[in-house]
Amino acid sequence: MDNVPVSLPPDDGAVDEPRRADDASLAAPPDTRELAAQFEDEKPGRVLSGPVGLLFTGVTVAVALLALWQVFFPLPQGSKYYLIIFLTGILPMVFLAYPSGVRPPRRRPATAPAAGDPVADGATAPPAADDARRGGLTLVDWLLALAALVSCLYPVLPVTLGAGGGGYDAFLDRQGLLVPLDVAMGTVLMLLLLEACRRTTGWILPAVCLLFLAYGYYGGLLPQSWAVAHAGLDFGQLIDAFYNSDSGFYGTPLDVAASYIVLFTIYGAVLDLSGAGRFFVELSAAAFRRSRTAAGRTAVASGFLLGTVSGSGAATTVSIGAVTWPILRRAGYPAERAGGMLAAAGVGAILSPPTLGAAAFIIAEYLGVSYLQVLGWATVPTILYYLGILLSVEIDARRSGVRAVVIDSGSAWRLLARFGYHFLSLIVIIVVLATGASATRAVVIATVLAAALSFLDRRHRLTPARLVEALRGGVRGVLAVSAVCAAAGIITATTTKTGLGPQAAALLVSGAQAVSSEPAVVLALTALLAAVALSLLGLAVPVTASFVIGWVIIGPALLNLGVAAPAAAMFVFYFAVLSEVSPPTALAAVAAAAVTGGRLVPTMWQTLRYALPAYLIPIAFVITPTGLGLLGIGGAERILVAGMVSALGVTVLAVAAGGWLPGVGPAGVPERIVGAVAGLVLLWLEPVPVTIGAVLAALTVAGVLVRRGSAGRAGGPSVPKQLVPGEERE
């Protein structure tokens, strides 16, 4: 069989090399930002232009500059004052940037449409939502933006309004003693945040917040014999907890959004505009261009590298899919299998250092550790995750008759020599963090460096206009997550005031104890129940909100059973992120299916197969103390043992899921069953289970060898005919 040459789609240029266009399908990719917006946690926003666009640009750039200024010169009034100002700039812009999604009735034209009009020719008139998305602001949008401005600024306005107002200090002095005007303003802000969440993420998160609000208000009416009953709170007490406490709207989640996430989104925007995204894809292609599994390896490596400029699994999936799907198709990958690979690689980007998902910053704040420590905890699980994906790629290449594809991408060494400077800002983040500096300072320094390095490529120089675009894009990227983080204050404050967290944790543990009284079994069952609960929660709400809810409800259950805080937090983090690949929503899989044109449900199942290690490894570092080695905790010996045993477990699970042992041949049903059991047993990182798992893994390999030998003696092919190198698949 002849190798199939493939050229990467052209771009505005990250490499000065001529390219061959061997297939019409390899034309420039579609607008990936538009496509990704349809499948992210947040809904697509408006395209703002004209005076409204200028207003939006001015406010967002001002917010970006304030966030950058705050890193080195904090406001003297304190962090909460900064959060109030930050939300004042963010929330009104949400109502300008995101339409309500409610279609007004469309009036029928009084006269017949003219000839040649699209409607006259039988086309459907564009929906009102599309009209709004193109920039049509309504009076309601402006009124909501004005109400958001007033209710956000109210705590700091130095104007006395009866018994209310009076400035920031006076507002703080009334904590626990809010006057009617305070309660009214807090209620308005709460309703606006719920509407902002509905516009950006859908109705489910607002419904969850209202459920917690109802629990706080009506919980006192529950029978006091119930574990979740409490004394009851009146409405004023609830608003006080939301509006004028450190656990409400201005709590840790919003603090993380305003202090960390916004800076990392600005950094990602700067890095992207400097040409780093295209370089990462081309480098991945060049590194594997002559490998038989070049297409699959390129997709996986691209997902890992592009995670540095995208905090969304769906966005990363679409970005790598637009470039690598034509290559995967030419290699012979079925659409569903390619979609599963793209989705798993895209979500892996959120789990991978040095720029994890937004919830990772909340972990650092909740546990009072540096972001560098969180990166350290994520390192070994990331290696195991991508080990599982790459093994699946190698297995699929042999089992599915994938053709070798020569990717016309030039030399990897030449790319590194010319554009390797894009890695410097990422390295600087780690180096600065290692010196003991904060993550905020590290990312600001990295942003400045990335902007300066952009001038090494004339096509991606960050001129003043493009720098404004980066600041605007970075703040726009944090609008939805800021609304979610502020609204999450309803959940955290209610949980704190009512004591719901410990009560729910006790119920979870009691459910496990009803099955067995053995401590190890109770812990394992609690972890399984928690994993299921987090997976279901993640189907309904965005990743950040899923983590916050999971931490305040499920975190205490794990901690009460003796699980170390880092393990409990990373467990919740992983399952919150995995909602993007968990059916039936599986946003990353849906995005991948849209790119490849594959069937949705099979694409989701293929994604689960590729992402299997991410579901199992978190359980491993929760159920045994040795599992802490997977988080880099406990010394070199524990880390080495836990990593090697888990790598063996991931390998046999990949063989069981893919039905092929690389370098040997196909695995039959018995070998696959034994391998699956071996992989699961190996995750229990204790001497006896590890010994049993290793023996079962050896039996799996022996079974495959015997099967291959039997096929050879019988005169049959040791591998399926269509997989023989050099022969076209039918």
C-alpha positions in Angstrom: 0.0 0.0 0.0 1.3 3.5 -0.8 1.4 6.1 1.9 -1.2 8.8 1.6 0.3 12.3 1.6 -1.8 14.9 3.4 -1.2 18.6 3.8 -2.4 20.6 6.8 -5.0 23.3 6.1 -3.5 26.7 5.3 -3.4 29.4 7.9 -2.4 33.0 8.0 0.9 31.5 8.7 2.9 29.8 11.4 5.4 28.2 9.0 7.1 29.6 6.0 6.8 26.5 3.8 5.0 25.7 0.6 2.2 23.2 1.1 0.5 20.6 -1.2 -3.2 20.6 -1.4 -3.8 16.9 -2.0 -7.5 16.9 -1.3 -10.2 19.4 -1.6 -11.4 18.4 1.9 -8.3 19.8 3.3 -9.3 23.4 2.7 -9.2 26.0 5.4 -11.1 24.9 8.5 -14.4 26.5 9.4 -14.7 29.2 12.0 -13.8 27.0 15.0 -14.8 29.7 17.5 -18.4 29.8 16.1 -18.6 26.0 16.1 -17.1 25.6 19.6 -19.5 28.1 21.0 -22.4 25.8 20.2 -21.1 23.0 22.4 -19.4 24.7 25.3 -20.9 25.0 28.8 -21.9 28.5 27.9 -24.3 29.5 25.2 -23.2 31.5 22.1 -23.1 35.2 22.6 -24.0 38.2 20.5 -21.7 39.7 17.9 -21.4 43.3 19.1 -20.5 46.1 16.8 -20.9 49.8 16.3 -21.3 52.0 19.4 -22.3 49.0 21.5 -19.2 47.1 20.5 -17.1 50.1 21.4 -18.8 50.3 24.8 -18.3 46.6 25.4 -14.6 46.9 24.3 -14.0 49.8 26.6 -15.5 48.2 29.7 -13.9 44.8 29.1 -10.5 46.4 28.5 -10.9 48.4 31.7 -11.7 45.3 33.7 -8.7 43.5 32.2 -6.4 46.4 33.1 -7.9 46.5 36.6 -7.3 42.7 37.1 -3.7 43.2 35.9 -3.1 46.2 38.1 -4.6 44.4 41.1 -1.8 41.8 40.9 0.9 44.2 41.7 -0.9 47.1 43.4 -3.9 45.7 45.3 -6.7 48.1 46.1 -6.3 49.4 49.7 -9.9 48.7 50.6 -9.2 44.9 50.4 -10.1 42.0 48.1 -13.8 42.1 48.7 -13.9 45.7 47.5 -12.1 44.6 44.3 -14.6 41.8 43.8 -17.5 44.3 44.0 -15.8 46.5 41.4 -15.0 43.5 39.2 -18.6 42.2 39.3 -19.8 45.7 38.5 -17.8 45.6 35.3 -18.7 42.0 34.4 -22.4 41.5 35.1 -23.9 44.4 33.0 -21.8 43.1 30.1 -23.3 39.7 30.4 -26.7 41.2 29.5 -25.2 43.0 26.5 -23.2 40.0 25.3 -25.8 37.2 25.7 -29.3 37.3 24.3 -32.3 36.2 26.5 -33.0 33.3 24.2 -36.7 34.2 24.3 -38.0 34.7 20.8 -40.4 37.6 20.4 -43.4 37.0 18.2 -42.5 37.6 14.6 -44.9 39.9 12.7 -46.1 38.8 9.3 -45.2 41.2 6.5 -48.2 43.3 5.4 -47.2 43.0 1.8 -45.9 40.0 -0.2 -42.2 39.6 -0.3 -40.5 40.7 -3.4 -39.3 38.3 -6.0 -35.9 36.9 -5.2 -36.4 37.4 -1.5 -35.2 34.3 0.4 -38.5 34.1 2.2 -40.4 34.4 -1.1 -38.3 31.6 -2.5 -39.4 29.2 0.2 -36.6 29.8 2.7 -37.3 30.0 6.4 -36.9 33.4 7.9 -34.0 33.6 10.3 -35.1 33.0 13.9 -35.3 35.9 16.3 -32.5 34.5 18.4 -30.2 34.7 15.4 -31.3 38.3 14.8 -30.4 39.1 18.4 -27.1 37.3 18.1 -26.1 39.6 15.3 -26.3 42.5 17.7 -30.0 43.4 18.2 -30.2 44.6 21.8 -33.6 45.1 23.4 -34.9 47.6 26.0 -35.0 44.7 28.5 -31.3 44.0 28.0 -30.4 47.6 28.7 -32.7 47.8 31.8 -31.1 44.6 33.2 -27.6 46.0 32.5 -28.5 49.2 34.3 -30.1 47.3 37.3 -26.9 45.2 37.5 -24.7 48.3 37.5 -26.7 49.8 40.4 -27.1 46.7 42.5 -23.4 45.8 42.1 -22.2 49.3 42.9 -24.6 49.9 45.8 -22.3 48.5 48.6 -19.6 51.0 47.7 -21.6 54.1 46.8 -20.7 56.8 49.4 -24.3 58.1 49.3 -26.6 57.8 52.3 -30.1 56.6 51.3 -32.2 56.6 54.4 -30.9 53.9 56.7 -29.0 52.3 53.8 -26.1 53.2 51.6 -23.3 55.2 53.2 -20.3 53.6 51.5 -18.4 50.4 51.8 -17.5 50.6 55.5 -21.1 51.3 56.5 -22.3 48.4 54.4 -19.9 46.0 56.1 -20.9 47.3 59.5 -24.5 46.3 58.8 -23.5 42.6 58.3 -26.2 40.6 60.0 -28.3 43.7 60.4 -29.3 44.6 56.9 -31.9 47.3 56.4 -34.8 46.9 53.9 -32.9 48.7 51.2 -29.9 46.4 51.6 -32.3 43.4 51.3 -34.0 44.8 48.3 -30.7 45.4 46.5 -29.4 42.0 47.4 -32.6 40.4 46.1 -32.2 42.3 42.8 -28.6 41.2 42.5 -29.5 37.6 43.2 -32.2 37.6 40.5 -29.9 39.2 38.1 -27.2 36.6 38.7 -29.8 33.8 38.2 -30.8 35.4 34.9 -27.2 35.8 33.9 -26.6 32.1 34.5 -29.7 31.2 32.5 -28.5 33.3 29.6 -25.0 31.9 29.6 -25.4 28.2 30.7 -29.1 27.4 30.6 -31.9 27.0 33.2 -30.6 24.1 35.2 -28.0 25.9 37.3 -30.5 28.7 38.3 -33.0 25.9 39.2 -30.3 24.3 41.4 -29.6 27.6 43.1 -33.4 28.2 43.7 -33.6 24.7 45.2 -30.9 25.6 47.7 -32.6 28.9 48.4 -35.9 27.1 49.1 -34.0 24.6 51.4 -32.6 27.5 53.3 -36.0 29.2 53.7 -38.2 26.2 54.2 -35.8 23.7 55.8 -37.0 24.7 59.2 -40.4 23.2 58.4 -38.9 19.8 57.8 -39.3 17.2 60.6 -36.5 17.7 63.0 -35.8 14.0 63.1 -34.6 14.2 59.5 -30.8 14.5 59.1 -31.1 17.5 56.7 -33.5 19.5 58.8 -32.3 22.8 60.3 -33.6 25.6 62.5 -34.8 27.7 59.5 -33.7 31.0 58.1 -35.8 34.0 57.2 -35.4 35.8 53.8 -33.3 38.6 55.2 -30.8 36.3 56.8 -30.4 34.5 53.5 -29.8 37.7 51.6 -27.4 38.8 54.2 -25.4 35.6 53.8 -25.4 36.0 50.0 -24.8 39.8 49.8 -22.7 40.7 52.8 -20.7 37.7 53.8 -17.5 36.1 52.6 -19.3 32.9 51.5 -21.9 34.4 49.3 -21.7 36.2 46.0 -18.3 37.6 46.8 -16.9 34.3 48.1 -14.1 32.1 47.0 -15.5 31.1 43.6 -15.8 34.7 42.4 -12.5 35.5 44.0 -10.9 32.8 41.9 -12.6 34.1 38.7 -11.5 37.7 39.3 -8.0 36.9 40.5 -6.9 33.8 38.5 -9.3 32.8 35.7 -9.5 36.2 34.1 -5.7 36.4 34.0 -5.3 33.0 32.5 -8.0 33.7 29.8 -6.1 36.9 28.9 -2.9 34.9 28.7 -4.6 32.3 26.5 -5.9 35.0 24.2 -2.5 36.5 23.9 -0.8 33.2 23.3 -3.4 32.3 20.7 -3.1 35.6 18.8 0.7 35.2 18.8 0.3 32.0 16.6 1.0 29.4 19.3 -2.2 27.4 18.6 -1.3 26.7 15.0 2.3 26.0 15.9 1.3 23.4 18.5 -0.8 21.6 15.9 1.9 21.7 13.2 4.6 20.5 15.7 2.4 17.6 16.7 2.0 16.7 13.0 5.7 17.0 12.3 6.7 14.9 15.3 4.7 11.9 14.0 4.5 12.5 10.3 6.2 9.3 9.3 4.6 7.0 11.9 2.0 4.5 10.9 -0.2 6.0 13.6 0.7 9.6 12.7 -2.9 10.7 12.3 -4.0 9.5 15.8 -0.9 10.6 17.6 -1.2 14.1 16.0 -4.7 14.5 17.2 -3.8 13.4 20.8 -0.6 15.6 21.0 -2.5 18.6 19.5 -5.1 18.2 22.2 -2.5 18.2 25.0 -0.7 21.2 23.6 -3.7 23.3 22.7 -5.0 22.9 26.3 -2.5 25.7 27.1 -4.6 28.2 25.1 -8.1 26.9 25.8 -9.8 26.1 29.0 -12.7 24.3 27.4 -12.8 20.7 26.4 -15.4 21.4 23.7 -13.4 24.3 22.3 -10.2 22.3 22.2 -12.0 19.3 20.6 -13.3 21.6 17.8 -10.0 23.3 17.3 -8.0 20.1 16.8 -10.9 18.4 14.9 -11.0 21.1 12.3 -7.4 20.5 11.5 -6.9 16.8 12.1 -10.2 15.2 11.1 -9.3 15.4 7.4 -6.1 13.6 8.2 -7.9 11.0 10.4 -10.4 10.4 7.6 -7.7 9.8 5.0 -6.0 7.4 7.3 -9.2 5.3 7.4 -10.6 6.1 10.9 -14.4 5.7 11.1 -16.1 9.0 12.0 -17.3 7.7 15.4 -13.9 6.4 16.5 -12.1 9.6 15.3 -14.7 11.7 17.2 -14.1 9.7 20.4 -10.4 10.3 20.1 -10.8 14.0 19.5 -13.2 14.4 22.4 -11.0 12.5 24.8 -7.9 14.5 23.8 -9.8 17.8 24.1 -11.1 17.1 27.6 -7.6 15.9 28.6 -6.4 19.4 28.0 -8.4 20.6 31.0 -6.8 17.9 33.2 -3.2 18.7 32.0 -0.6 21.0 33.5 0.4 23.8 33.3 -3.0 25.4 32.7 -5.7 23.2 34.3 -9.4 24.0 34.3 -10.9 26.8 36.4 -11.8 24.5 39.2 -8.1 23.8 39.9 -7.7 27.4 41.1 -10.6 26.9 43.5 -8.8 23.9 44.8 -5.7 26.0 45.6 -7.9 28.6 47.4 -10.0 26.1 49.3 -7.0 24.1 50.5 -4.7 27.1 51.0 -1.9 25.7 48.8 0.0 27.1 45.9 -1.2 26.5 42.4 2.2 24.8 41.7 1.2 22.1 44.2 -2.1 21.5 42.4 -0.1 21.2 39.1 2.1 18.6 40.9 -0.9 16.6 42.0 -2.2 16.5 38.4 1.1 15.4 36.7 1.0 11.6 37.2 -2.7 11.3 36.5 -2.2 13.3 33.3 0.6 10.9 32.2 -1.6 7.9 32.9 -4.5 9.5 31.0 -2.5 10.1 27.9 -0.9 6.7 28.2 -4.4 5.2 28.0 -5.3 7.3 24.9 -2.1 6.6 23.1 -2.4 2.8 23.7 -5.9 3.0 22.3 -4.6 4.8 19.3 -2.0 2.1 18.7 -4.6 -0.6 19.1 -7.1 1.0 16.8 -4.4 1.5 14.2 -3.9 -2.3 14.0 -7.4 -3.4 14.7 -9.2 -1.0 12.3 -6.9 -1.2 9.3 -5.7 2.4 9.6 -3.5 3.4 6.7 -0.2 5.1 7.1 -0.4 8.8 6.3 2.6 11.1 5.5 1.7 14.5 6.8 3.3 17.3 4.8 4.3 19.5 7.7 8.0 20.0 7.4 10.7 19.1 9.9 9.9 19.1 13.6 13.4 20.4 14.4 13.0 23.2 11.9 9.6 24.2 13.5 11.2 24.1 17.0 14.1 26.2 15.8 11.8 28.8 14.3 8.8 28.9 16.6 9.9 27.0 19.7 9.8 30.3 21.6 6.0 29.7 22.1 7.0 27.3 24.8 9.0 29.9 26.8 6.0 31.6 28.4 4.6 28.2 29.6 8.0 27.4 31.1 8.1 30.8 32.7 4.9 30.0 34.6 6.4 26.9 36.2 9.7 28.6 36.9 8.1 31.7 38.5 5.8 29.5 40.6 8.8 27.4 41.7 10.4 30.6 43.1 7.5 31.0 45.5 5.7 33.7 43.6 1.9 33.7 43.2 0.1 32.2 40.2 -1.3 35.6 39.4 2.2 37.1 39.1 3.5 34.1 37.2 0.7 34.4 34.5 1.1 38.1 34.2 4.8 37.8 33.6 4.1 34.9 31.1 1.5 37.1 29.3 4.0 40.0 28.9 6.6 37.6 27.6 4.2 36.0 25.1 3.2 39.4 23.9 6.8 40.4 23.4 7.8 37.2 21.7 4.9 37.7 19.2 7.0 40.2 17.4 9.4 37.4 16.3 6.7 36.5 13.7 5.5 39.5 11.6 2.2 37.8 10.9 1.3 37.5 14.6 2.6 40.7 16.1 0.5 42.0 19.0 0.0 45.5 17.7 -2.0 47.9 20.0 -5.2 46.9 18.1 -4.5 43.2 18.5 -3.6 43.7 22.1 -6.9 45.3 22.8 -8.5 42.4 21.0 -6.7 40.0 23.3 -7.8 41.9 26.5 -11.3 42.1 25.2 -11.4 38.4 24.3 -9.9 37.4 27.6 -12.5 39.2 29.7 -15.3 38.1 27.4 -14.2 34.5 28.0 -14.7 34.9 31.7 -18.2 36.5 31.6 -20.1 33.3 31.9 -17.8 31.7 34.5 -17.9 34.8 36.6 -21.7 34.8 36.6 -21.6 31.1 37.6 -19.1 31.7 40.3 -21.1 34.5 41.8 -24.3 32.5 41.7 -22.5 29.6 43.3 -22.4 31.8 46.4 -26.1 31.0 46.9 -25.1 27.3 47.2 -22.0 27.8 49.4 -23.7 30.3 51.7 -26.8 28.2 52.1 -24.7 25.1 52.8 -22.6 27.0 55.4 -25.6 28.6 57.2 -27.6 25.4 57.4 -24.8 22.9 57.9 -26.0 20.9 54.9 -22.5 19.7 53.9 -21.8 17.5 57.0 -25.4 16.3 57.0 -25.3 15.2 53.3 -21.9 13.7 53.9 -23.3 11.6 56.8 -26.1 10.4 54.6 -23.7 9.3 51.9 -21.5 7.4 54.3 -24.6 5.8 55.9 -25.7 4.5 52.6 -22.3 2.8 52.2 -22.4 1.4 55.8 -25.7 -0.1 55.1 -24.0 -2.5 52.7 -20.9 -3.3 54.8 -19.3 -2.4 58.1 -15.8 -3.1 56.8 -14.0 0.3 56.7 -12.2 -0.5 53.4 -15.5 -1.5 51.7 -17.3 1.5 53.1 -14.6 3.8 51.7 -14.7 2.1 48.3 -18.6 2.2 48.1 -18.6 5.8 49.2 -16.1 6.7 46.5 -18.3 4.9 43.9 -21.4 6.6 45.1 -19.6 9.9 45.1 -18.4 9.3 41.5 -21.9 8.5 40.3 -23.3 11.6 42.1 -20.7 13.9 40.7 -21.1 12.4 37.2 -24.9 13.1 37.3 -24.3 16.5 38.8 -21.9 17.4 36.0 -24.6 16.5 33.4 -26.7 19.4 34.6 -24.3 22.2 35.6 -21.0 23.6 34.3 -17.7 22.3 35.5 -17.0 25.1 38.0 -20.4 24.9 39.6 -20.2 21.1 39.6 -16.9 21.3 41.6 -18.2 23.8 44.1 -21.4 21.8 44.8 -19.4 18.5 44.9 -16.8 19.9 47.3 -19.3 21.3 49.8 -21.6 18.2 49.7 -19.3 15.2 48.8 -16.0 16.5 50.0 -16.8 16.2 53.7 -17.9 12.6 53.2 -14.5 11.6 51.9 -12.7 13.7 54.5 -14.6 12.1 57.3 -13.5 8.6 56.1 -9.9 9.6 56.4 -9.2 10.6 52.7 -6.5 13.2 52.5 -7.7 16.7 51.4 -5.6 16.7 48.2 -7.0 13.4 47.1 -10.6 14.4 48.0 -10.3 17.7 46.1 -8.7 16.1 43.0 -11.3 13.4 43.0 -14.1 15.9 42.9 -12.2 17.9 40.3 -11.7 15.0 37.9 -15.3 13.9 38.0 -16.5 17.5 37.6 -14.4 17.8 34.4 -15.5 14.4 33.1 -19.0 15.6 32.7 -17.9 16.9 29.3 -17.5 13.3 28.1 -20.2 11.6 30.2 -23.4 10.6 28.3 -26.1 11.6 27.7 -24.9 15.3 27.4 -21.1 14.8 26.8 -20.5 18.2 25.3 -17.1 17.4 24.0 -18.4 14.2 22.3 -21.3 16.2 20.7 -18.8 18.7 19.4 -16.6 16.0 18.0 -19.6 14.4 16.3 -20.4 17.7 14.7 -16.9 18.0 13.3 -16.7 14.4 12.0 -20.3 13.9 11.0 -20.4 10.7 13.0 -23.3 9.2 14.8 -23.7 10.8 18.3 -24.3 7.8 20.6 -21.4 5.6 19.1 -19.2 8.7 19.3 -20.0 9.0 23.0 -19.2 5.4 23.7 -15.9 5.7 21.8 -15.1 8.7 23.9 -15.7 6.8 27.1 -13.4 4.0 25.9 -10.6 6.5 25.2 -11.2 8.4 28.5 -11.5 5.3 30.7 -8.3 6.0 32.8 -9.7 9.4 33.8 -12.7 7.7 35.4 -10.7 5.0 37.2 -7.5 6.7 38.4 -9.3 9.2 40.8 -10.8 6.2 42.6 -7.4 4.7 42.9 -5.9 7.7 44.8 -8.9 7.9 47.1 -9.4 4.3 48.3 -5.9 3.5 49.5 -3.1 5.6 51.2 -0.7 4.3 48.5 -2.9 6.0 46.0 -1.5 9.3 47.2 1.6 8.4 45.2 -0.4 9.1 42.1 -0.7 12.7 43.3 3.1 12.9 43.8 2.7 12.7 47.6 4.5 10.3 49.9 8.1 10.1 48.7 9.8 8.7 45.6 9.2 5.0 46.4 5.4 5.4 46.8 5.2 7.6 43.7 7.2 5.1 41.6 5.2 2.0 42.8 1.8 3.7 42.4 2.7 5.0 39.0 4.1 1.7 37.6 1.2 -0.4 39.0 -1.4 2.1 37.7 0.4 2.2 34.3 0.1 -1.6 34.1 -3.6 -1.4 35.1 -4.2 1.3 32.3 -2.4 -0.9 29.8 -4.4 -4.1 30.4 -7.6 -2.0 30.5 -6.7 -0.6 27.1 -6.1 -4.1 25.8 -9.4 -5.3 27.2 -11.3 -2.3 25.7 -9.6 -2.5 22.3 -9.3 -6.2 21.9 -5.6 -6.1 20.8 -2.2 -6.5 22.5 0.3 -4.2 20.7 3.2 -6.1 19.3 1.4 -9.5 19.6 -2.0 -9.6 18.1 -5.8 -9.8 18.8 -7.2 -10.6 22.2 -10.2 -12.9 22.4 -13.2 -12.5 24.7 -11.7 -14.6 27.5 -8.4 -12.6 27.5 -10.4 -9.3 27.4 -12.5 -10.3 30.4 -9.4 -11.4 32.4 -7.6 -8.2 31.4 -10.5 -6.0 32.5 -10.6 -7.7 35.9 -6.8 -7.3 36.2 -7.0 -3.6 35.4 -9.7 -3.0 38.0 -7.9 -5.0 40.7 -4.6 -3.2 40.1 -6.2 0.0 40.9 -6.5 -1.1 44.5 -2.9 -0.3 45.4 -2.3 -2.8 48.2 0.1 -5.7 48.1 -2.4 -8.6 47.8 -4.6 -6.9 45.1 -1.5 -5.8 43.1 -0.2 -9.4 43.2 -3.5 -10.8 42.0 -3.8 -8.1 39.3 -0.3 -8.8 38.0 -1.0 -12.5 37.8 -4.2 -11.9 35.9 -2.3 -9.4 33.6 0.3 -12.1 32.8 -2.5 -14.6 32.1 -4.0 -12.1 29.6 -0.7 -11.8 27.8 -0.2 -15.6 27.8 -3.7 -16.1 26.4 -3.0 -13.7 23.5 0.3 -15.5 22.8 -1.4 -18.9 22.8 -4.2 -17.6 20.5 -1.6 -16.2 18.1 0.4 -19.5 18.1 -2.8 -21.5 17.6 -3.8 -19.4 14.6 -0.3 -19.8 13.1 -0.3 -23.6 13.5 -3.7 -23.8 11.9 -2.4 -22.0 8.9 -4.5 -19.0 9.4 -3.3 -15.4 9.6 -2.1 -14.2 13.0 -3.7 -10.9 12.3 -6.8 -10.0 10.3 -6.2 -9.9 6.6 -7.2 -6.2 6.3 -4.6 -5.2 8.9 -1.5 -6.5 7.0 0.7 -3.6 6.2 0.9 -2.6 2.6 -2.5 -3.8 1.6 -5.6 -1.6 1.1 -8.5 -2.2 3.4 -11.7 -3.0 1.5 
